[in-house]
Amino acid sequence: MKVTHSSLITFALLLIQLSGTSGGKILVFPLDGSHWVNMKVLIEELHAKGHEVTVIRTSDSWYITEKSPLYASVTLPRPNGFEEHLEKSLSRQLEIRLQNKPRSSWSRFWTRMQVQEVVVDQFSLFHKGMSEMVVQMFEDENLLKSLHEAKYDVVLTDPGIGGGAMLARRLQVPLVFNVRWTIQGEAHLLIAPSPLSYVPFTATEFTDKMTFIQRVSNVVGYILGMYTMSCITEPHYKPLVKKYFGPDVDYSTFFLDADIWLMRNDFIFEFPRPTMPNIVYMGGFQCKPPKPLPADLEEFVQSSGDHGVIVMTLGTLVGKLPQDVAEEIAAAFAQLPQKVVWRNMGQKPANLGNNTLMVDWLPQKDLLGHPKTRVFVTHGGTNSVQEAIYHGVAVVGLPLFFDQPENLSRIRAKGGAVIVDIALLDRHMFAEALKAALYDSSYRENMQTLSRLHRDQPVKPLDQAVFWIEYVMRHKGAPHLKTESYKMSWFVYNSVDVIAALLAAVFLITFTFISIVRLVWRIIFVGKKVKNE
């Protein structure tokens, strides 16, 4: 094949262009724990595309290592031992639920109030520690100078903490959220129109089809929930906003000023609702096709024959359950012909069946994608629920904390899950739930339908997320996608002032009209009467 002179020139110019291309500089302010698991997926992809990533971490971080081939790190001291407090808090929540069996509406309400008190204390302490860390960071002139001089193109953060948004504002750098929850509640409720007539508030476990009583509960739950969130966060962050950014900066909007919101869900999982142009949905972005299992685990899975396998894990925060609960779960598993792979770091139950393999760690994504897997027993964390959808596996839910009951209730509403209250769990109830998910084909069929819907996208969620991060970097932000609504007070946003002005105008016109009519009436009829007399 003859190569023309012009083709060589074009090829040379292309090589020069490619060699001159360089990645951007990204500063990541993550939230540790399970949130880091999905933030790391983004970091891996950004690193693979040639971007230079720096991660801010704490000295006692659980999962965010100081040394990594993916990123450079900036390590800050942790003002308090939050990890230890979190473990105690989660244990206390579980203890309350197991001690107070919800036999009636009143007992369920009382249990929820006790758990809520523990949650409020826990998150208040967490945000107190985060605010102290922000103070240390902002008071460290050398650190701030180095961050300024690095000239980052974007700050990528989890708005479940307040430090990332404050740092982006301090550095005057565009901001991208890796988000589902924020320090002020569920993200949609803060920036998108959210009619409570069909948008269920977090923790109500309602669907978008509510009865009148449910709509009343939804409104009350929204008012109390948003007030509680403000009480947890405002005392810690509001003084910092005033101190470092001035008294004229509105705290309520400070943490909403992101260029792009990368939303960790989608409308396969979410109920249809209004959204905004700078919300990008990337539900299931961490999901990947399964890799081969380790040889010993593959041998165990294959030994299940036609019965298949049940996979059980309760996420990163819960390695073990109280022993009496574990005994009941083990007894239920022992009744089944299926093989079970169970992540349980606690003491081996006395009645553990020969069909159950108990492990300290398991490759969750690879097991869920295995053709032998029939049911996934999960706590209902966002990552786990989305991976179950991606692989089309029926779910038995054991919700424990935070958003887990809400997540599982949505899968149940879509026909893919059976939910068991851990406070009422015994071997018979748990076995019945497992059998329902195993032998009622509708659960698996519904999850496979959700899987097909989720996979039928023109662009993969991870590619979508990376594109929009790079979009913000290329254009130095995305102000044209942000609405003015987040800068408005509730009074203005809901046009209360306009309605009041219109009502006043109607009242004035009506009053004037009535006054004129009365005046005319008096002139014509009263004057005529006086004249006749």
C-alpha positions as CSV (number, residue, x, y, z in Angstrom):
1,M,0.0,0.0,0.0
2,K,1.4,3.4,-1.0
3,V,1.6,6.0,1.7
4,T,1.1,9.5,0.5
5,H,3.2,12.5,1.8
6,S,0.0,14.2,3.1
7,S,-0.9,11.0,5.1
8,L,2.5,11.0,6.7
9,I,2.1,14.7,7.7
10,T,-1.4,14.0,9.1
11,F,0.0,11.0,11.1
12,A,2.9,13.1,12.4
13,L,0.6,15.9,13.5
14,L,-1.7,13.4,15.3
15,L,1.3,11.9,17.1
16,I,2.4,15.4,18.2
17,Q,-1.1,16.2,19.4
18,L,-1.4,12.9,21.4
19,S,2.1,13.3,22.9
20,G,1.2,16.8,24.0
21,T,-2.0,15.7,25.7
22,S,-1.8,15.6,29.5
23,G,-4.3,14.7,32.2
24,G,-5.8,17.2,34.7
25,K,-5.2,17.5,38.4
26,I,-8.0,16.3,40.7
27,L,-8.3,16.8,44.4
28,V,-10.4,14.1,46.1
29,F,-12.0,14.7,49.6
30,P,-13.7,11.3,50.2
31,L,-15.8,9.8,52.9
32,D,-14.3,6.6,54.4
33,G,-15.9,3.2,54.8
34,S,-18.3,1.8,52.1
35,H,-18.4,5.2,50.4
36,W,-14.7,5.0,49.7
37,V,-15.3,1.7,47.9
38,N,-17.2,3.4,45.1
39,M,-15.1,6.6,45.2
40,K,-12.0,4.4,44.5
41,V,-13.7,3.0,41.4
42,L,-13.8,6.6,40.0
43,I,-10.2,7.2,41.0
44,E,-9.1,4.0,39.3
45,E,-10.8,5.1,36.0
46,L,-9.5,8.7,36.3
47,H,-5.9,7.4,36.9
48,A,-6.2,5.1,33.9
49,K,-7.1,8.1,31.7
50,G,-3.9,9.9,32.8
51,H,-5.2,12.3,35.4
52,E,-3.2,13.2,38.5
53,V,-5.2,12.4,41.6
54,T,-4.5,13.6,45.2
55,V,-6.6,12.2,48.0
56,I,-7.1,13.9,51.4
57,R,-7.3,11.2,54.1
58,T,-7.2,11.0,57.9
59,S,-4.4,9.4,59.9
60,D,-6.7,6.6,61.2
61,S,-8.4,5.9,57.9
62,W,-10.0,2.4,57.6
63,Y,-9.6,1.8,53.9
64,I,-7.8,4.8,52.3
65,T,-4.2,3.8,52.3
66,E,-1.4,6.5,52.5
67,K,0.6,4.8,49.7
68,S,-1.1,3.9,46.4
69,P,-0.2,3.7,42.8
70,L,-3.4,5.4,41.9
71,Y,-3.0,8.7,43.9
72,A,-0.8,10.8,46.0
73,S,-2.2,11.5,49.5
74,V,-2.4,14.3,52.1
75,T,-2.8,12.9,55.6
76,L,-4.6,14.9,58.3
77,P,-4.9,14.0,62.0
78,R,-8.3,12.8,63.2
79,P,-9.5,14.9,66.2
80,N,-11.5,12.0,67.7
81,G,-11.7,8.2,67.5
82,F,-14.7,8.1,65.3
83,E,-14.2,4.5,64.2
84,E,-14.4,3.2,67.7
85,H,-17.5,5.3,68.4
86,L,-19.2,4.1,65.2
87,E,-18.7,0.5,66.1
88,K,-20.2,1.1,69.5
89,S,-23.0,3.1,68.0
90,L,-23.9,0.4,65.5
91,S,-23.8,-2.3,68.2
92,R,-26.0,-0.2,70.4
93,Q,-28.6,0.3,67.6
94,L,-28.7,-3.4,67.0
95,E,-29.0,-4.2,70.7
96,I,-32.0,-1.8,71.0
97,R,-33.7,-3.5,68.1
98,L,-33.1,-7.0,69.4
99,Q,-34.2,-6.1,72.9
100,N,-37.4,-4.4,71.9
101,K,-39.4,-6.8,69.8
102,P,-41.8,-4.7,67.6
103,R,-45.0,-6.5,68.5
104,S,-47.2,-3.4,68.1
105,S,-47.2,0.0,66.5
106,W,-46.4,1.7,69.8
107,S,-43.4,-0.6,70.4
108,R,-42.1,-0.1,66.8
109,F,-42.4,3.7,67.3
110,W,-40.6,3.6,70.7
111,T,-37.8,1.4,69.2
112,R,-37.4,3.8,66.3
113,M,-37.2,6.8,68.7
114,Q,-34.5,5.0,70.7
115,V,-32.5,4.1,67.6
116,Q,-32.9,7.6,66.3
117,E,-31.4,9.1,69.4
118,V,-28.3,7.0,69.0
119,V,-28.0,7.9,65.3
120,V,-28.3,11.6,66.1
121,D,-25.6,11.4,68.7
122,Q,-23.4,9.4,66.4
123,F,-23.7,11.7,63.4
124,S,-23.4,14.8,65.6
125,L,-20.1,13.5,66.9
126,F,-19.0,12.7,63.4
127,H,-19.6,16.1,62.0
128,K,-18.0,17.7,65.1
129,G,-14.9,15.8,64.3
130,M,-15.1,16.7,60.6
131,S,-15.5,20.4,61.5
132,E,-12.4,20.2,63.7
133,M,-10.5,18.7,60.9
134,V,-11.5,21.5,58.6
135,V,-10.3,24.0,61.1
136,Q,-6.9,22.3,61.3
137,M,-6.7,22.2,57.5
138,F,-7.6,25.9,57.1
139,E,-5.3,27.0,59.9
140,D,-2.4,25.2,58.4
141,E,-0.9,27.9,56.1
142,N,1.7,25.6,54.6
143,L,-0.9,23.0,53.6
144,L,-3.2,25.6,52.1
145,K,-0.3,27.2,50.2
146,S,0.6,23.8,48.7
147,L,-3.0,23.1,47.7
148,H,-3.3,26.5,46.1
149,E,0.0,26.1,44.3
150,A,-1.0,22.7,42.9
151,K,-3.6,24.5,40.8
152,Y,-6.2,21.7,40.8
153,D,-8.8,21.6,38.0
154,V,-11.6,20.1,40.1
155,V,-12.5,19.0,43.6
156,L,-14.3,15.6,43.7
157,T,-16.0,15.0,47.1
158,D,-18.7,13.1,48.9
159,P,-21.2,15.6,50.3
160,G,-22.0,13.3,53.2
161,I,-19.2,15.3,54.8
162,G,-18.8,19.1,54.7
163,G,-15.1,19.4,54.3
164,G,-14.9,18.9,50.5
165,A,-17.3,21.7,49.6
166,M,-15.6,24.1,51.9
167,L,-12.2,23.3,50.5
168,A,-13.4,23.7,46.9
169,R,-14.8,27.2,47.8
170,R,-11.6,28.1,49.7
171,L,-9.4,27.1,46.7
172,Q,-11.9,28.6,44.2
173,V,-12.0,25.3,42.2
174,P,-15.0,23.7,40.4
175,L,-16.8,21.2,42.5
176,V,-18.2,17.7,41.6
177,F,-20.2,15.6,44.0
178,N,-20.1,11.8,44.2
179,V,-23.5,11.7,45.9
180,R,-26.6,10.1,47.1
181,W,-26.7,11.5,50.6
182,T,-25.6,14.9,51.7
183,I,-25.0,16.5,55.1
184,Q,-28.5,18.0,54.7
185,G,-30.4,14.9,53.5
186,E,-31.1,13.0,50.3
187,A,-29.7,15.0,47.4
188,H,-32.9,15.3,45.2
189,L,-34.8,16.8,48.1
190,L,-32.3,19.7,48.3
191,I,-31.9,20.7,44.7
192,A,-34.8,19.3,42.6
193,P,-38.6,19.9,42.9
194,S,-39.9,17.2,45.2
195,P,-43.7,17.1,45.5
196,L,-44.4,15.2,48.7
197,S,-47.6,13.9,47.2
198,Y,-45.6,11.3,45.2
199,V,-41.9,11.7,46.2
200,P,-41.5,9.6,49.4
201,F,-39.2,11.0,52.1
202,T,-36.2,9.0,53.2
203,A,-36.9,6.4,55.8
204,T,-40.7,6.3,55.3
205,E,-40.3,3.2,53.0
206,F,-43.3,4.5,50.9
207,T,-43.6,4.2,47.2
208,D,-44.7,6.9,44.7
209,K,-48.2,5.6,45.1
210,M,-49.3,6.8,48.6
211,T,-52.6,6.8,50.4
212,F,-53.9,9.9,52.1
213,I,-52.6,8.7,55.5
214,Q,-49.2,7.9,53.9
215,R,-49.1,11.3,52.4
216,V,-49.7,12.9,55.8
217,S,-47.0,10.7,57.3
218,N,-44.7,11.7,54.4
219,V,-45.1,15.4,55.0
220,V,-44.7,15.0,58.8
221,G,-41.6,12.8,58.2
222,Y,-40.1,15.3,55.8
223,I,-40.5,18.2,58.3
224,L,-39.1,16.3,61.3
225,G,-36.4,14.7,59.2
226,M,-35.1,17.9,57.7
227,Y,-35.2,19.6,61.1
228,T,-33.2,16.8,62.6
229,M,-30.6,17.0,59.9
230,S,-30.2,20.7,60.4
231,C,-29.8,20.2,64.2
232,I,-27.1,17.6,63.6
233,T,-25.0,19.6,61.1
234,E,-25.6,23.3,61.5
235,P,-24.0,23.7,64.9
236,H,-20.7,22.4,63.6
237,Y,-20.5,23.8,60.1
238,K,-22.3,27.1,60.3
239,P,-19.7,28.8,62.5
240,L,-17.0,27.7,60.1
241,V,-18.8,29.2,57.1
242,K,-19.2,32.5,59.0
243,K,-15.5,32.4,60.2
244,Y,-13.8,31.6,56.9
245,F,-16.2,32.9,54.3
246,G,-17.9,35.8,56.0
247,P,-21.3,36.5,57.7
248,D,-23.0,37.2,54.3
249,V,-22.5,33.7,53.0
250,D,-25.7,31.7,53.3
251,Y,-25.0,28.4,55.1
252,S,-28.1,26.7,53.8
253,T,-26.9,27.0,50.2
254,F,-23.1,26.7,50.8
255,F,-23.1,22.9,50.3
256,L,-25.4,22.9,47.3
257,D,-23.1,24.8,44.9
258,A,-21.7,21.9,42.9
259,D,-21.2,22.1,39.2
260,I,-22.2,18.4,38.7
261,W,-23.9,15.9,41.0
262,L,-22.9,12.4,40.1
263,M,-25.9,10.5,41.5
264,R,-25.2,7.0,42.7
265,N,-28.6,5.6,41.7
266,D,-30.9,5.7,38.7
267,F,-34.6,5.3,37.7
268,I,-34.3,1.5,37.7
269,F,-33.9,1.8,41.5
270,E,-35.4,5.3,42.1
271,F,-39.1,6.1,41.6
272,P,-39.8,8.6,38.8
273,R,-39.5,12.2,40.0
274,P,-38.4,15.7,38.8
275,T,-34.6,16.2,38.4
276,M,-32.1,18.8,37.4
277,P,-29.8,19.3,34.4
278,N,-26.6,19.1,36.5
279,I,-27.6,15.7,38.0
280,V,-25.9,12.8,36.2
281,Y,-27.2,9.3,37.1
282,M,-24.5,6.6,37.4
283,G,-26.3,3.9,39.3
284,G,-24.4,0.7,39.2
285,F,-21.2,2.4,38.0
286,Q,-19.1,0.1,40.2
287,C,-20.6,-3.1,38.7
288,K,-18.5,-5.2,36.4
289,P,-18.8,-8.6,34.7
290,P,-17.7,-11.4,37.1
291,K,-14.2,-12.8,37.2
292,P,-13.4,-16.4,37.8
293,L,-13.7,-17.5,41.4
294,P,-10.7,-18.9,43.4
295,A,-10.3,-22.6,42.7
296,D,-11.4,-23.8,46.1
297,L,-14.5,-21.5,46.1
298,E,-15.4,-22.5,42.6
299,E,-15.2,-26.2,43.6
300,F,-17.6,-25.5,46.5
301,V,-20.0,-23.6,44.3
302,Q,-20.0,-26.3,41.6
303,S,-20.8,-29.0,44.3
304,S,-24.2,-27.4,44.7
305,G,-25.4,-29.1,41.5
306,D,-28.8,-27.9,40.3
307,H,-29.8,-26.5,43.7
308,G,-27.4,-23.6,43.3
309,V,-25.9,-21.3,45.9
310,I,-27.0,-18.7,48.4
311,V,-24.6,-15.8,49.1
312,M,-24.8,-13.9,52.4
313,T,-22.9,-10.8,53.5
314,L,-23.9,-7.8,55.6
315,G,-21.4,-5.3,54.2
316,T,-18.3,-3.6,55.4
317,L,-19.6,-2.3,58.8
318,V,-21.0,-5.6,60.1
319,G,-18.6,-8.6,60.1
320,K,-20.6,-10.5,62.7
321,L,-24.0,-10.7,64.3
322,P,-25.0,-11.5,68.0
323,Q,-24.4,-15.2,68.5
324,D,-28.0,-16.1,69.1
325,V,-29.0,-14.5,65.8
326,A,-26.2,-16.3,64.0
327,E,-27.4,-19.6,65.4
328,E,-30.9,-19.1,64.0
329,I,-29.5,-18.1,60.6
330,A,-27.2,-21.2,60.5
331,A,-30.1,-23.4,61.5
332,A,-32.2,-22.0,58.7
333,F,-29.4,-22.5,56.1
334,A,-29.0,-26.1,57.3
335,Q,-32.6,-26.9,56.3
336,L,-32.0,-26.1,52.6
337,P,-30.5,-28.3,49.8
338,Q,-28.6,-25.3,48.5
339,K,-24.9,-24.6,49.3
340,V,-24.3,-21.3,51.2
341,V,-21.3,-19.0,51.2
342,W,-21.6,-16.8,54.3
343,R,-19.3,-14.0,55.3
344,N,-19.3,-14.2,59.1
345,M,-16.3,-13.2,61.2
346,G,-17.9,-14.2,64.5
347,Q,-17.8,-17.5,66.4
348,K,-18.8,-20.6,64.4
349,P,-22.4,-21.5,65.1
350,A,-22.9,-24.8,66.8
351,N,-25.5,-25.9,64.3
352,L,-23.7,-24.9,61.2
353,G,-24.8,-27.2,58.4
354,N,-22.4,-29.2,56.1
355,N,-23.9,-27.1,53.2
356,T,-22.6,-23.8,54.6
357,L,-19.1,-22.4,54.0
358,M,-18.3,-19.6,56.5
359,V,-15.6,-17.1,55.4
360,D,-14.0,-13.9,56.6
361,W,-14.2,-12.4,53.1
362,L,-15.9,-13.2,49.8
363,P,-15.7,-11.8,46.2
364,Q,-19.2,-10.4,46.3
365,K,-19.4,-9.2,42.7
366,D,-18.0,-12.4,41.2
367,L,-20.3,-14.6,43.3
368,L,-23.4,-12.6,42.4
369,G,-22.4,-13.0,38.7
370,H,-21.9,-16.7,38.9
371,P,-24.6,-18.8,37.1
372,K,-25.1,-21.0,40.2
373,T,-26.1,-18.1,42.5
374,R,-29.8,-18.2,43.3
375,V,-30.3,-15.7,46.2
376,F,-28.4,-12.9,47.8
377,V,-28.9,-12.3,51.6
378,T,-27.9,-8.7,52.2
379,H,-28.1,-5.8,54.6
380,G,-29.3,-3.5,51.7
381,G,-26.4,-1.1,51.3
382,T,-26.6,0.9,48.1
383,N,-23.6,-0.9,46.5
384,S,-25.0,-4.3,47.3
385,V,-28.5,-3.5,46.1
386,Q,-27.2,-2.2,42.8
387,E,-24.9,-5.2,42.3
388,A,-27.9,-7.5,42.9
389,I,-29.8,-5.5,40.2
390,Y,-26.9,-5.7,37.8
391,H,-26.6,-9.5,38.1
392,G,-30.3,-10.1,38.4
393,V,-30.2,-12.0,41.7
394,A,-33.3,-12.3,44.0
395,V,-32.8,-10.7,47.4
396,V,-33.5,-11.6,51.0
397,G,-33.0,-8.4,53.0
398,L,-31.9,-8.0,56.6
399,P,-31.8,-4.2,56.9
400,L,-29.8,-3.0,59.9
401,F,-28.9,0.7,59.8
402,F,-29.2,4.0,57.9
403,D,-30.7,3.9,54.4
404,Q,-30.8,0.1,54.3
405,P,-34.5,-0.4,55.0
406,E,-35.3,2.3,52.4
407,N,-33.1,0.6,49.8
408,L,-34.6,-2.8,50.3
409,S,-38.2,-1.5,50.4
410,R,-37.7,-0.2,46.9
411,I,-36.5,-3.5,45.6
412,R,-39.4,-5.2,47.3
413,A,-41.8,-2.7,45.7
414,K,-40.4,-3.8,42.3
415,G,-41.0,-7.4,43.2
416,G,-37.4,-8.5,43.7
417,A,-36.9,-8.9,47.5
418,V,-38.3,-10.5,50.7
419,I,-37.5,-8.5,53.8
420,V,-37.0,-10.0,57.3
421,D,-37.0,-7.9,60.5
422,I,-33.9,-9.0,62.3
423,A,-35.6,-8.2,65.6
424,L,-38.1,-10.9,64.9
425,L,-35.8,-13.3,63.1
426,D,-35.9,-17.0,63.9
427,R,-34.9,-20.1,62.0
428,H,-38.5,-20.8,60.7
429,M,-39.2,-17.2,59.5
430,F,-35.8,-16.9,57.9
431,A,-36.1,-20.3,56.2
432,E,-39.5,-19.3,54.8
433,A,-38.1,-16.1,53.4
434,L,-35.3,-18.0,51.7
435,K,-37.7,-20.6,50.3
436,A,-39.9,-17.8,48.9
437,A,-37.0,-16.1,47.1
438,L,-35.7,-19.5,45.9
439,Y,-38.8,-21.2,44.7
440,D,-41.1,-18.3,43.7
441,S,-39.7,-17.6,40.2
442,S,-41.3,-14.1,40.2
443,Y,-38.5,-12.7,42.4
444,R,-35.7,-13.8,40.1
445,E,-37.7,-12.8,37.0
446,N,-38.3,-9.3,38.3
447,M,-34.7,-8.9,39.2
448,Q,-33.6,-10.1,35.8
449,T,-36.0,-7.6,34.2
450,L,-34.4,-4.8,36.3
451,S,-31.0,-6.1,35.2
452,R,-31.9,-5.9,31.5
453,L,-33.3,-2.4,32.0
454,H,-30.2,-1.3,33.8
455,R,-27.8,-2.7,31.2
456,D,-29.7,-1.2,28.2
457,Q,-27.9,2.1,28.2
458,P,-26.1,4.0,25.3
459,V,-23.2,4.8,27.6
460,K,-21.9,2.9,30.6
461,P,-22.5,4.6,33.9
462,L,-18.8,4.8,34.8
463,D,-18.0,6.3,31.4
464,Q,-20.8,8.8,31.9
465,A,-19.4,9.8,35.3
466,V,-15.8,10.3,34.0
467,F,-17.0,12.2,31.0
468,W,-18.8,14.8,33.2
469,I,-15.8,15.1,35.6
470,E,-13.6,15.9,32.6
471,Y,-16.3,18.2,31.2
472,V,-16.1,20.3,34.3
473,M,-12.3,20.3,34.1
474,R,-12.3,21.3,30.4
475,H,-14.8,24.2,30.9
476,K,-13.7,25.4,34.3
477,G,-17.1,24.5,35.8
478,A,-20.6,24.1,34.5
479,P,-22.5,27.2,35.8
480,H,-24.9,27.0,32.8
481,L,-26.4,23.8,34.2
482,K,-27.0,25.1,37.7
483,T,-30.4,26.6,38.5
484,E,-30.9,29.6,40.8
485,S,-33.3,27.7,43.0
486,Y,-30.7,26.7,45.5
487,K,-29.9,30.3,46.2
488,M,-33.6,31.1,47.0
489,S,-35.2,31.0,50.4
490,W,-38.2,28.8,50.9
491,F,-40.4,31.9,50.9
492,V,-39.2,33.0,47.4
493,Y,-38.8,29.5,45.9
494,N,-42.5,28.7,46.6
495,S,-43.6,32.2,45.4
496,V,-45.2,33.0,48.8
497,D,-44.3,36.7,48.2
498,V,-45.8,36.6,44.8
499,I,-49.0,34.9,46.0
500,A,-49.2,37.4,48.9
501,A,-48.8,40.3,46.5
502,L,-51.4,39.0,44.1
503,L,-53.8,38.4,47.0
504,A,-53.2,41.9,48.3
505,A,-53.9,43.3,44.8
506,V,-57.1,41.3,44.5
507,F,-58.1,42.5,48.0
508,L,-57.3,46.1,47.1
509,I,-59.2,45.9,43.8
510,T,-62.2,44.2,45.5
511,F,-62.2,46.7,48.3
512,T,-61.9,49.6,45.8
513,F,-64.7,48.2,43.7
514,I,-67.0,47.7,46.7
515,S,-66.2,51.2,48.0
516,I,-67.1,52.7,44.6
517,V,-70.3,50.8,44.4
518,R,-71.3,51.9,47.9
519,L,-70.4,55.5,47.0
520,V,-72.5,55.4,43.9
521,W,-75.3,53.7,45.7
522,R,-75.3,56.5,48.3
523,I,-75.1,59.3,45.7
524,I,-78.0,57.9,43.6
525,F,-80.4,56.3,46.0
526,V,-79.7,58.0,49.3
527,G,-79.5,61.4,47.6
528,K,-82.7,60.8,45.7
529,K,-84.5,59.8,49.0
530,V,-83.3,63.0,50.7
531,K,-84.5,65.1,47.7
532,N,-88.0,63.5,47.7
533,E,-88.3,64.2,51.4
